[in-house]
Amino acid sequence: MRPEQPSNEPATPTREGGLVRLRVDVSYDGIDFSGWAKQPDRRTVQGVLEEAFARQPPGVEVPHSIVVAGRTDAGVHATGQVIHIDVVPYADGAYTRLPVDDHGVPELDRMRHRWNRYLPPDIRVLRARVAPAGFDARFSAVRRHYVYQVSDAPWGVDPLRRNDTLAWGRALDVERMNAASAALVGLNDFKAYCKQREGATTIRELQRLRWERVEPHLVRAHVSADAFCHSMVRSLVGEILHVGDGRRNQQWPVELLRKGVRGSTVAPAHGLCLVGVDYPPDEELADRAERTRKVRDHTELS
């Protein structure tokens, strides 16, 4: 794969060898990855995927880097990550003859099977298809969904869940946590909950922050937003956990928000998982991407 800059322009199939944009859905265990973005001498999700994509069958080439819906930090997992890649199709335009799904979209089953043979067991390609016109994995997205899991069992966490669940060790009051979380939902400046980057805004629309007890000692947070700034989800989780165990009052998280003072608690990465990315109807994809890019000219979205 040549180290060129990723393309954010829609690609459409042609029989003259033009690029075809593919939407690819992937899942990975983030424990042994140094985050999403490719880095020298580090094992990253992007790096491992691009190595697999470079091993194309004859007649297929991937000329650009892949574009991701949501960049994840080191140790963060994903079950619903979305990427796009632009490929040079088979010379005879064979995509049009592959099996199609219920919506008539070609399924690239053979290519997916080949990629998964090349990939290590902690990352899987779940689905690959020709993307609709105007699709951009990052800029067309309207929201991202995360889940954070916490065990409040006095003995810690089940050994089989140690890589995706935080052991808190103190009993958590879900009702208190939801009361504190509700005050944070909406369009706000989340600089108290973000690791700031120079020239980047920290204004985000937090659309959902809700806790539930799914097992006697397992608590799960559901977090959704149009986009997240760096460390935002883990910072929100970390501060609210202190409300849940009684060490902070219910007003503490919203007081931090209003003061704009960076909190001191960031929950560990391994309890966090990107579970889904939402996109508008196909006919609105290009417009959504264009509008998001205009915002991106002045901000940094994740």
Summary of the structure (lengths in Angstrom):
residues: 302
radius of gyration: 20.5
end to end distance: 24.6
largest distance: 65.0
contacts: 942
relative contact order: 0.17
helix: 27%
strand: 26%
